[in-house]
Amino acid sequence: MGDTHKPNILVFSPIQSEVDAYADHIRNSGFTSVKTAKTLEEAEKYLPGTEVILGWNFPTQLLCKPVASSVRWFQSMGAGVNDLIADKSIPQNITITRIIDQFGAYISEYVFSFLLDIVKDGPRMRQSQLERRWDPFISETLKGKTIGVAGLGSIGAELVRKARAFDMNVHGLSFSGKQATLVDLHFTPDQWGEFVKDLDYLVLTLPLTDSTYHIINQDLLLAMKSNAYLINVGRGALIDEGDLLSVMREGHLQGAVLDVFETEPLPKEHAFWSMPNMFVTSHLSGPSTINEVSSFFIENLSRFSSEQPLSGMVDRNRGY
């Protein structure tokens, strides 16, 4: 890296083993000025002189205080930054970046593990084994089914690639239209009703913004086919959960796979836990692994040090 500037870095996470592991990766890459914090008090202690923060659940109220006046860049450890966008106290001069291009394999495998289990009736096969019952049957196939991917970023693009391998019809909806050529039919945000009406599976990978909050409501759910499935690996608040609950209780949708929720952890008393054909998982479809996040951050640190554009830049006006 020659004579490029090596900034003072603060790694923040409430998990001690996590911050230590990140710090080790960063130091081993040649950036040696690294401090770690896991509490608000520790963060406040180490902020003076800090230029770069790698953080998760960071106490952002500190960023508008004089102790944080040196901070120039905040790197989130995850892909979702709606909490940072919503926090208007973060000074505009602090650049925010998010992790990109790391979750496509994980999330697409998660989605297709459920789609295959559903279409091949995995529960029936497992029950037959438990009952020692010989039960040959003809399952359905994903071939010829129509999947709709809402959000055609790196995650959506990988979902499309996997769907092609299963000979599915692929529809997509996106805001920019940059990836429209990936799909058989492309829709824009003013065409949600048209987009969902012919789908067998609707997969949400969208970021949460003002325009996507509760975008999936009763009207759109009822516009879907009664035997369709909804899969959400984006953000919980993309769906009006009350509307989804009532529509599924009416038996309109065949099922839903939800990995994200408005309130996390999902409260134990929530009806989703026990609903038939509702698959609930614990926000695990797209893990932020220490090795991969560290590699992304270290590459960005090299860019920062040599004053090159950073990867994963967040546009606060756009919301992601």
C-alpha positions, 0 to 999 in steps of 0.5 A, spaced: 500 500 500 506 504 499 505 511 503 497 511 502 494 513 509 492 508 514 486 510 518 484 509 525 479 504 525 474 502 530 470 495 530 464 495 534 459 489 535 456 487 542 459 480 541 466 480 544 469 474 540 466 477 534 469 484 534 476 481 536 476 476 530 474 482 525 480 486 529 485 480 528 483 480 520 484 487 519 490 488 523 493 482 519 492 485 512 496 491 514 491 496 518 494 496 525 491 502 528 484 498 530 480 499 537 474 495 539 468 496 543 462 492 545 458 497 549 456 505 548 461 507 553 467 503 550 465 506 543 465 513 546 472 512 549 475 510 543 471 515 538 476 521 538 481 520 532 477 515 529 476 516 522 472 509 520 467 505 523 466 497 522 459 496 526 453 492 527 448 495 532 452 501 533 450 507 538 449 512 532 447 517 537 454 518 539 455 520 531 453 527 532 457 528 538 464 532 538 467 525 540 465 523 533 468 529 529 473 525 526 469 520 523 468 520 515 466 513 514 461 508 517 461 501 514 455 496 516 456 489 517 450 487 513 446 489 507 440 492 510 441 499 512 434 502 513 436 503 521 442 507 519 438 511 513 432 513 518 437 515 523 437 523 521 442 524 527 448 521 523 451 527 520 451 528 512 459 528 512 459 521 514 459 516 508 455 510 509 457 503 506 453 496 506 455 489 504 454 487 497 455 481 493 456 476 498 449 474 500 446 471 493 449 464 494 446 463 501 439 466 500 438 463 493 440 456 496 435 458 502 429 460 497 430 453 493 431 449 499 424 451 501 421 451 494 424 444 492 421 441 499 414 444 497 414 442 490 416 435 492 412 434 498 418 433 503 413 433 509 409 427 506 415 423 505 418 424 512 412 423 515 411 416 511 418 414 513 416 416 521 410 411 520 414 406 516 409 406 510 410 405 503 407 411 500 409 412 492 406 418 489 408 423 483 410 430 486 410 436 482 416 439 479 419 447 478 419 446 471 414 451 468 412 454 474 413 462 474 417 465 480 417 473 481 423 476 484 422 483 487 428 486 487 434 484 481 440 486 485 446 481 486 441 477 491 435 477 486 440 476 480 442 469 483 435 467 484 434 468 477 440 464 475 438 458 480 431 459 477 433 458 470 437 451 472 430 449 474 427 451 467 422 456 471 419 462 468 422 468 471 419 475 472 422 480 475 420 487 478 425 493 480 426 500 480 432 501 476 430 496 470 438 496 469 437 488 470 431 487 466 434 483 461 435 477 466 428 476 466 422 473 461 418 479 463 420 485 467 415 490 471 416 497 474 413 499 481 407 502 478 405 495 476 405 491 482 398 488 481 400 485 474 407 483 476 404 478 482 397 476 478 400 470 475 406 468 479 406 461 483 412 464 487 413 471 489 420 472 492 422 479 496 429 481 496 427 489 496 431 494 501 426 497 506 425 504 504 419 509 504 416 507 498 417 499 500 414 499 507 408 495 507 408 494 499 405 487 500 398 489 503 391 485 502 390 488 495 396 485 492 396 478 496 389 477 494 391 479 487 396 473 487 393 466 485 390 462 491 395 457 490 401 461 490 407 462 495 410 468 498 417 468 500 420 474 504 428 474 505 428 482 504 426 486 510 420 484 515 416 491 514 415 490 506 409 486 508 403 488 512 403 482 517 396 483 519 394 483 512 398 477 511 395 473 517 388 475 515 389 473 507 392 466 510 387 465 515 382 466 509 385 460 505 387 465 499 395 463 499 397 456 499 403 458 504 409 463 506 416 462 507 418 468 512 425 469 514 424 476 516 419 480 521 417 487 523 419 485 530 425 480 531 426 476 534 418 474 532 414 474 539 413 467 542 405 469 542 405 471 534 400 467 530 405 466 525 409 460 529 403 455 529 400 457 522 399 451 517 403 452 511 407 458 514 414 457 515 418 461 520 426 462 520 430 466 525 433 471 520 438 466 518 438 466 510 443 471 509 449 470 514 454 476 515 460 471 516 466 474 519 471 472 513 467 475 508 465 481 511 472 482 513 475 481 506 469 486 503 471 491 509 479 490 507 478 491 500 474 498 502 479 500 506 484 500 501 480 504 496 479 509 502 486 509 503 488 511 496 481 515 495 478 511 490 470 510 490 468 505 496 464 499 494 457 499 497 455 506 497 449 508 500 444 513 497 441 516 503 435 519 499 434 513 495 434 509 501 439 503 500 
